[in-house]
Amino acid sequence: MKAVFVHFWGPLLVGLMLLTGCKSTPSNVDYDTETNFSQFSFYQFVDSKEEQAAELDDLSKDRIEQAISSELSKKSLNATDDAADLQVSFYTTEEQKENKSSFSIGFGGTNYGGNSSTGVGVGTTIPIDRGYDVYTQITIDFYHQGKMIWRGFDGFTAEPDMTPEQRQVEVNSVVSKILSQYPPK
């Protein structure tokens, strides 16, 4: 009976765990179901009113605005300074996370069928880096006539040694993922 579990269920369970670990999660989106999103043609950026927003430097603000503008232009939405159908705001929140990079070594033994091989299981973790990474969440809000009609958010982990180019790639990727769900279908 033990052999059936090891030969059949063991690999099946390991395979399911691997598939679950590789699953991509969609961005979080919410919207007003009564809104006809196809009616909008023009947008303008407005400042966010969120109190929980992290302080945003000009470089980060420009990166996010450029990424949003690029994605919205692909959806036939045009930027304007006046008479916009949509007001678009965004903000970020940040959370500092301990970088738990490590290298693990393990030894073990088994008892299989009629053959006996005994041993002791030993494992150790050797820390590689004790730094911190910053998880940055970008939230994008769309308003029409003062009412929020769409919100999406997602994030990325920014390592301390990221170059400006790497930051732009991360911002572009997150904004693209968020806005891939706009307009709602």
Number of C-alpha atoms within 10 A of each C-alpha: 5 8 11 9 11 12 10 10 12 12 12 13 11 11 12 10 11 11 10 10 9 8 8 7 7 12 17 13 18 13 16 13 10 7 12 11 16 8 8 15 17 19 23 19 18 14 10 15 10 11 7 10 16 14 11 12 8 9 10 15 15 13 17 22 18 16 20 22 18 16 20 21 13 9 14 11 18 17 17 14 9 9 9 18 19 26 20 22 19 23 22 22 16 18 12 12 12 12 15 13 12 12 10 9 9 9 10 10 12 12 10 12 9 6 8 10 10 11 11 8 10 10 9 11 11 10 12 11 11 11 12 14 17 17 16 18 19 21 22 21 21 22 17 16 10 9 11 15 19 21 21 22 22 19 21 16 16 19 15 10 8 10 11 12 9 13 17 19 13 17 25 20 14 23 26 18 19 24 21 16 15 18 14 16 5
